[in-house]
Amino acid sequence: MANSMGERIKKLRRERNLTQRKLSEMLGVRTSAVSMYESGQRSANYDIIIKLSEIFDCSLDYLIKGEEDIDTKLKSIMKDELLIAFEDYDSWSTEDKEELLKYLSAKKLTRQK
């Protein structure tokens, strides 16, 4: 696990195949600022930390303290599982797609009760 916030930023950026330049554009800062965040030479302000959380789809707790909450862990696992489950969706029959939609609609209704 990455020990510092800078290491976590670097790890998340690399996992998403982003360059420091691309991340800096997304954040509205100079590339050198991203480099300094990652090396620990500069601390990101609250607005930047919030933007990083949104860009990386992670919790503020993870960015700041390195701790993931259970919902974040589950979302990550579920996202991977869903990608695998639906990787051949285009080859599904119309009947299978309709059956899935009916199931999801029914499941949503039972949760709303």
C-alpha positions as a Markdown table, in Angstrom:
| # | Residue | x | y | z |
|---|---|---|---|---|
| 1 | Met | 0.0 | 0.0 | 0.0 |
| 2 | Ala | 1.2 | 3.5 | -0.8 |
| 3 | Asn | 2.3 | 5.2 | 2.4 |
| 4 | Ser | 1.9 | 8.9 | 1.6 |
| 5 | Met | -0.8 | 10.8 | -0.2 |
| 6 | Gly | 1.7 | 11.7 | -2.9 |
| 7 | Glu | 2.4 | 8.0 | -3.4 |
| 8 | Arg | -1.3 | 7.2 | -3.6 |
| 9 | Ile | -1.8 | 10.0 | -6.2 |
| 10 | Lys | 1.0 | 8.6 | -8.3 |
| 11 | Lys | -0.3 | 5.1 | -8.0 |
| 12 | Leu | -3.9 | 6.1 | -8.9 |
| 13 | Arg | -2.6 | 8.2 | -11.8 |
| 14 | Arg | -0.5 | 5.3 | -13.2 |
| 15 | Glu | -3.4 | 2.8 | -12.8 |
| 16 | Arg | -5.5 | 5.1 | -15.0 |
| 17 | Asn | -2.7 | 5.5 | -17.6 |
| 18 | Leu | -2.6 | 9.3 | -17.0 |
| 19 | Thr | 0.5 | 11.4 | -17.5 |
| 20 | Gln | 1.3 | 14.1 | -15.0 |
| 21 | Arg | 0.5 | 16.6 | -17.8 |
| 22 | Lys | -3.0 | 15.1 | -18.4 |
| 23 | Leu | -3.8 | 15.0 | -14.7 |
| 24 | Ser | -2.6 | 18.6 | -14.3 |
| 25 | Glu | -4.9 | 19.7 | -17.1 |
| 26 | Met | -7.8 | 17.9 | -15.4 |
| 27 | Leu | -7.0 | 19.6 | -12.1 |
| 28 | Gly | -6.3 | 23.0 | -13.7 |
| 29 | Val | -2.8 | 23.2 | -12.2 |
| 30 | Arg | 0.7 | 23.2 | -13.7 |
| 31 | Thr | 2.4 | 19.9 | -14.4 |
| 32 | Ser | 5.1 | 20.8 | -11.9 |
| 33 | Ala | 2.4 | 21.0 | -9.2 |
| 34 | Val | 1.4 | 17.4 | -9.8 |
| 35 | Ser | 5.0 | 16.3 | -9.7 |
| 36 | Met | 5.4 | 18.1 | -6.3 |
| 37 | Tyr | 2.2 | 16.5 | -4.9 |
| 38 | Glu | 3.5 | 13.1 | -5.9 |
| 39 | Ser | 7.0 | 13.6 | -4.4 |
| 40 | Gly | 5.6 | 15.2 | -1.2 |
| 41 | Gln | 7.3 | 18.5 | -1.9 |
| 42 | Arg | 3.9 | 20.3 | -1.9 |
| 43 | Ser | 0.6 | 19.6 | -0.2 |
| 44 | Ala | -2.6 | 19.7 | -2.3 |
| 45 | Asn | -5.3 | 22.1 | -1.0 |
| 46 | Tyr | -8.8 | 20.8 | -0.2 |
| 47 | Asp | -10.2 | 21.7 | -3.6 |
| 48 | Ile | -7.5 | 19.7 | -5.4 |
| 49 | Ile | -7.9 | 16.8 | -3.1 |
| 50 | Ile | -11.7 | 16.8 | -3.8 |
| 51 | Lys | -11.0 | 16.9 | -7.5 |
| 52 | Leu | -8.5 | 14.1 | -7.2 |
| 53 | Ser | -11.1 | 12.0 | -5.4 |
| 54 | Glu | -13.6 | 12.6 | -8.2 |
| 55 | Ile | -11.1 | 11.9 | -11.0 |
| 56 | Phe | -9.9 | 8.7 | -9.4 |
| 57 | Asp | -13.3 | 7.7 | -8.1 |
| 58 | Cys | -11.9 | 7.1 | -4.6 |
| 59 | Ser | -12.8 | 8.3 | -1.1 |
| 60 | Leu | -11.2 | 11.3 | 0.5 |
| 61 | Asp | -10.2 | 8.9 | 3.4 |
| 62 | Tyr | -8.2 | 6.8 | 0.9 |
| 63 | Leu | -6.4 | 9.9 | -0.6 |
| 64 | Ile | -5.7 | 11.5 | 2.8 |
| 65 | Lys | -5.2 | 8.6 | 5.2 |
| 66 | Gly | -4.8 | 5.6 | 2.9 |
| 67 | Glu | -7.9 | 3.9 | 4.3 |
| 68 | Glu | -10.6 | 2.5 | 2.2 |
| 69 | Asp | -14.1 | 2.2 | 3.5 |
| 70 | Ile | -16.1 | -1.0 | 2.9 |
| 71 | Asp | -18.3 | 0.7 | 0.3 |
| 72 | Thr | -15.3 | 1.8 | -1.8 |
| 73 | Lys | -13.8 | -1.7 | -1.7 |
| 74 | Leu | -17.2 | -3.2 | -2.7 |
| 75 | Lys | -17.6 | -0.7 | -5.5 |
| 76 | Ser | -14.2 | -1.6 | -6.9 |
| 77 | Ile | -14.9 | -5.3 | -6.7 |
| 78 | Met | -18.4 | -5.0 | -8.2 |
| 79 | Lys | -17.1 | -2.8 | -11.0 |
| 80 | Asp | -14.6 | -5.5 | -12.0 |
| 81 | Glu | -17.1 | -8.2 | -11.7 |
| 82 | Leu | -19.7 | -6.3 | -13.8 |
| 83 | Leu | -17.1 | -5.7 | -16.5 |
| 84 | Ile | -16.3 | -9.4 | -16.7 |
| 85 | Ala | -20.0 | -10.4 | -16.6 |
| 86 | Phe | -21.0 | -8.0 | -19.4 |
| 87 | Glu | -17.9 | -8.3 | -21.6 |
| 88 | Asp | -19.8 | -10.3 | -24.2 |
| 89 | Tyr | -23.1 | -8.3 | -23.8 |
| 90 | Asp | -23.2 | -7.5 | -27.5 |
| 91 | Ser | -23.5 | -11.2 | -28.3 |
| 92 | Trp | -26.4 | -11.7 | -26.0 |
| 93 | Ser | -29.8 | -12.5 | -27.6 |
| 94 | Thr | -32.6 | -10.0 | -27.4 |
| 95 | Glu | -34.5 | -12.3 | -25.1 |
| 96 | Asp | -31.5 | -12.5 | -22.7 |
| 97 | Lys | -31.2 | -8.7 | -22.7 |
| 98 | Glu | -34.9 | -8.3 | -22.0 |
| 99 | Glu | -34.8 | -10.8 | -19.2 |
| 100 | Leu | -32.0 | -8.9 | -17.6 |
| 101 | Leu | -33.9 | -5.6 | -17.8 |
| 102 | Lys | -37.0 | -7.2 | -16.3 |
| 103 | Tyr | -34.9 | -8.7 | -13.4 |
| 104 | Leu | -33.2 | -5.4 | -12.7 |
| 105 | Ser | -36.5 | -3.5 | -12.8 |
| 106 | Ala | -38.1 | -6.0 | -10.4 |
| 107 | Lys | -35.1 | -5.8 | -8.1 |
| 108 | Lys | -35.2 | -2.1 | -8.0 |
| 109 | Leu | -38.9 | -2.1 | -7.1 |
| 110 | Thr | -38.3 | -4.5 | -4.2 |
| 111 | Arg | -35.6 | -2.3 | -2.8 |
| 112 | Gln | -37.8 | 0.8 | -2.9 |
| 113 | Lys | -40.5 | -0.9 | -0.7 |
